[in-house]
Amino acid sequence: RLKLFFIKNQRSSLRIRIFNFCLKLLTCVLYIIRVMTDNPIVSECICILFQGNLWEQIFQVSFLLEMLNTVPFIITIFWPPLRNLFIPVFLNCWLAKCALESMINDLHRAIQRTHSAMFNQVLILICTLLCLVFTGACGIQHLERAGKKSLSLFNALYFCIVTFSTVGFGDVTPQIWPSQLLVVVMICVALVVLPLQFEELIYLWMERQKSGGNYSRHRAQTERHVVLCVSTLKIDLLMDFLNEFYAHPHTQDYYVVILCPCEVDVQVRRILQIPLWSQRVIYLQGSALKNQDLLRAKMDDAEACFILSSRNEADRMAADHQTILRAWAVKDFAPNCPLYVQILKPENKFHVKFADHVVCEEEFKYAMLALNCLCPATSTLITLLVHTSRGQ
């Protein structure tokens, strides 16, 4: 019931996770103050959050860290002779890292916005590096107290940074075997954890490059662009649109952002690599039904949005249904953006009557045939008038 309550009340869950994160961060700061002042008595806050099945919770690493930090402290409350017992409070940095990851997810749900997966992964990688360095520095500093010459917290931090950066000056080294063993363990952990984090980051970067990345907010505010939304991008549809759009002298300085859920094929990729189009056309792999993809295309800053369908669709009614859904999604996301919609069947026009301009292909085709019956060659004349002359 508590888990269901947090799912329904996202802001309450966010507040609790922020409190837990600040609590763990506070214990780490208090540990640093204790080391700097060398005061054996320090108070520690206890916060254990249970979630899910009990046995699953017991065997989680976070629960074991909670027990390692809280059980000795509880024992010292009832047994005063153990008040000087060392408690590895610095391990709370890993619990703070877990709380920060959960807090970011709750924050995204609470404000109903989503940062990119790259941002989340970079944040996780930075937190992992900080936790490794902080854990190693605090652990080595404490273990070196048993030696003849103890290390200060700054020297231990300096040694960890030099070691993890693979520089290895050798001017500061641990002198006793427990701290040397801890260094070996931390290096092994780093060799396992960091490559996994970097692999995930590289995978997300490659997927982002494949999907086209984002159209930057700075470019959207300083340059004019239009968005072309299609379900499948055919080369004839692309060339017809680009040739007709850039035929007008007033649209020469516009950029075209293509938003398509399919991966770009070889022929379209070759067209987009032509210098005439490579500086003007930006391809983004995404769906107009997702607010995140519309945000990537900066739909709210676009001068216009064109929602087109291929003329060679086998199921024209299904193609119109997809067009209607995309038009609704765009209008809901960017109500002030001018909307140009192409509909294949005339009976579907009333579903997109909110659009600024609606063009029905079959309706236009039948009107042309009727005019051609009344006046022969009318369709040829209109076709020549509406198509841009290319000097052929």
Backbone hydrogen bonds, N-H to C=O, Kabsch-Sander energy under -0.5 kcal/mol:
donor,donor_aa,acceptor,acceptor_aa,energy
5,F,1,R,-2.2
6,F,2,L,-2.0
7,I,3,K,-1.7
8,K,4,L,-2.1
9,N,5,F,-2.6
10,Q,8,K,-0.8
13,S,9,N,-1.9
14,L,10,Q,-2.3
15,R,11,R,-2.3
16,I,12,S,-2.1
17,R,13,S,-2.1
18,I,14,L,-2.3
19,F,15,R,-2.3
20,N,16,I,-2.5
21,F,17,R,-2.6
22,C,18,I,-2.6
23,L,19,F,-2.1
24,K,20,N,-2.3
25,L,21,F,-2.3
26,L,22,C,-2.2
27,T,23,L,-1.9
28,C,24,K,-1.7
29,V,25,L,-2.0
30,L,26,L,-2.7
31,Y,27,T,-1.9
32,I,28,C,-2.0
33,I,29,V,-2.4
34,R,30,L,-2.3
35,V,31,Y,-2.4
36,M,32,I,-2.6
37,T,33,I,-2.5
38,D,34,R,-1.7
39,N,34,R,-1.2
42,V,40,P,-0.6
49,L,47,C,-0.5
50,F,48,I,-0.6
57,Q,53,N,-2.1
58,I,54,L,-2.2
59,F,55,W,-1.8
60,Q,57,Q,-1.0
64,L,60,Q,-1.9
65,L,61,V,-2.3
66,E,62,S,-2.1
67,M,63,F,-2.5
68,L,64,L,-2.3
69,N,65,L,-1.6
70,T,66,E,-2.0
71,V,67,M,-2.0
74,I,70,T,-2.4
75,I,71,V,-2.3
76,T,72,P,-2.0
77,I,73,F,-0.9
78,F,74,I,-1.1
79,W,75,I,-1.4
82,L,79,W,-1.9
83,R,80,P,-2.2
85,L,82,L,-1.9
89,V,87,I,-2.8
91,L,88,P,-1.6
92,N,89,V,-2.3
93,C,90,F,-1.6
94,W,91,L,-1.4
95,L,91,L,-0.8
96,A,92,N,-2.5
97,K,93,C,-1.8
98,C,94,W,-2.1
99,A,95,L,-2.4
100,L,96,A,-2.2
101,E,97,K,-2.1
102,S,98,C,-2.2
103,M,99,A,-2.3
104,I,100,L,-2.1
105,N,101,E,-1.7
106,D,102,S,-2.4
107,L,103,M,-2.4
108,H,104,I,-2.3
109,R,105,N,-1.9
110,A,106,D,-2.4
111,I,107,L,-2.3
112,Q,108,H,-0.6
113,R,108,H,-1.6
120,N,116,S,-1.7
121,Q,117,A,-2.4
122,V,118,M,-2.6
123,L,119,F,-2.2
124,I,120,N,-2.3
125,L,121,Q,-2.4
126,I,122,V,-2.4
127,C,123,L,-2.4
128,T,124,I,-2.3
129,L,125,L,-2.2
130,L,126,I,-2.4
131,C,127,C,-2.5
132,L,128,T,-2.4
133,V,129,L,-2.4
134,F,130,L,-2.7
135,T,131,C,-2.7
136,G,132,L,-2.4
137,A,133,V,-2.5
138,C,134,F,-2.4
139,G,135,T,-2.5
140,I,136,G,-2.5
141,Q,137,A,-2.2
142,H,138,C,-2.0
143,L,139,G,-2.4
144,E,140,I,-2.2
145,R,142,H,-1.2
146,A,143,L,-1.4
147,G,144,E,-1.3
156,A,152,S,-2.3
157,L,153,L,-2.2
158,Y,154,F,-2.7
159,F,155,N,-2.5
160,C,156,A,-2.1
161,I,157,L,-2.3
162,V,158,Y,-2.3
163,T,159,F,-2.3
164,F,160,C,-3.0
165,S,161,I,-1.6
166,T,163,T,-1.6
167,V,162,V,-1.8
168,G,162,V,-1.3
180,Q,176,I,-1.8
181,L,177,W,-2.7
182,L,178,P,-2.0
183,V,179,S,-1.9
184,V,180,Q,-1.9
185,V,181,L,-2.4
186,M,182,L,-2.8
187,I,183,V,-2.3
188,C,184,V,-2.2
189,V,185,V,-2.5
190,A,186,M,-2.5
191,L,187,I,-2.3
192,V,188,C,-1.1
193,V,189,V,-3.1
194,L,190,A,-1.6
196,L,192,V,-0.9
197,Q,193,V,-2.0
198,F,194,L,-2.8
199,E,195,P,-2.5
200,E,196,L,-2.1
201,L,197,Q,-2.1
202,I,198,F,-2.8
203,Y,199,E,-2.3
204,L,200,E,-2.3
205,W,201,L,-2.2
206,M,202,I,-2.5
207,E,203,Y,-2.4
208,R,204,L,-2.3
209,Q,205,W,-2.4
210,K,206,M,-2.3
211,S,207,E,-2.1
212,G,208,R,-0.6
212,G,209,Q,-0.6
213,G,208,R,-2.0
215,Y,296,R,-2.5
216,S,214,N,-0.7
220,A,216,S,-2.0
221,Q,217,R,-1.6
222,T,218,H,-1.6
223,E,219,R,-2.6
226,V,255,Y,-2.7
227,V,304,A,-2.2
228,L,257,V,-2.8
229,C,227,V,-0.6
229,C,306,F,-3.3
230,V,228,L,-0.6
230,V,259,L,-1.6
234,K,232,T,-0.8
238,L,234,K,-2.4
239,M,235,I,-2.4
240,D,236,D,-2.3
241,F,237,L,-2.1
242,L,238,L,-2.6
243,N,239,M,-2.5
244,E,240,D,-2.0
245,F,241,F,-2.7
246,Y,242,L,-2.4
247,A,244,E,-0.5
248,H,245,F,-0.7
251,T,248,H,-1.3
252,Q,249,P,-0.9
254,Y,251,T,-1.2
255,Y,224,R,-1.9
256,V,280,R,-2.3
257,V,226,V,-3.0
257,V,255,Y,-0.6
258,I,256,V,-0.6
258,I,282,I,-3.1
259,L,228,L,-3.0
259,L,257,V,-0.5
260,C,258,I,-0.6
260,C,284,L,-2.1
269,R,265,D,-2.1
270,R,266,V,-2.1
271,I,267,Q,-1.9
272,L,268,V,-2.5
273,Q,269,R,-1.0
274,I,271,I,-1.3
277,W,274,I,-1.7
278,S,274,I,-2.9
279,Q,275,P,-0.8
280,R,277,W,-1.2
281,V,277,W,-3.0
282,I,256,V,-2.8
284,L,258,I,-3.1
284,L,282,I,-0.5
285,Q,211,S,-3.8
286,G,260,C,-1.8
286,G,284,L,-0.7
290,K,287,S,-1.3
291,N,289,L,-0.5
294,L,290,K,-2.0
295,L,291,N,-2.2
296,R,292,Q,-1.7
297,A,293,D,-1.8
298,K,295,L,-0.9
299,M,294,L,-2.2
301,D,298,K,-1.2
302,A,299,M,-1.0
303,E,225,H,-3.1
304,A,225,H,-0.5
305,C,338,P,-2.3
306,F,227,V,-3.0
307,I,305,C,-0.5
307,I,340,Y,-3.0
308,L,229,C,-1.8
308,L,306,F,-0.6
313,E,310,S,-1.0
316,R,314,A,-0.8
319,A,315,D,-1.9
320,D,316,R,-2.0
321,H,317,M,-2.0
322,Q,318,A,-2.0
323,T,319,A,-2.0
324,I,320,D,-2.7
325,L,321,H,-2.2
326,R,322,Q,-2.3
327,A,323,T,-2.4
328,W,324,I,-2.4
329,A,325,L,-2.3
330,V,326,R,-2.5
331,K,327,A,-2.4
332,D,328,W,-2.2
333,F,329,A,-2.0
334,A,330,V,-3.2
337,C,334,A,-1.4
340,Y,305,C,-3.0
341,V,339,L,-0.5
341,V,357,H,-2.6
342,Q,307,I,-2.4
343,I,341,V,-0.6
343,I,359,V,-3.0
348,N,345,K,-1.5
349,K,346,P,-1.5
351,H,348,N,-0.8
352,V,349,K,-1.6
353,K,350,F,-1.0
355,A,352,V,-1.7
356,D,339,L,-0.7
357,H,339,L,-2.0
359,V,341,V,-2.7
361,E,343,I,-2.4
361,E,359,V,-0.6
362,E,344,L,-1.2
364,F,360,C,-2.1
365,K,361,E,-2.6
366,Y,362,E,-2.7
367,A,363,E,-1.9
368,M,364,F,-2.0
369,L,365,K,-2.1
370,A,366,Y,-2.2
371,L,367,A,-2.3
372,N,368,M,-2.2
373,C,369,L,-1.5
374,L,370,A,-1.7
375,C,371,L,-2.9
378,T,375,C,-1.5
381,L,377,A,-2.0
382,I,378,T,-2.6
383,T,379,S,-2.3
384,L,380,T,-2.1
385,L,381,L,-1.7
386,V,382,I,-2.5
387,H,383,T,-1.5
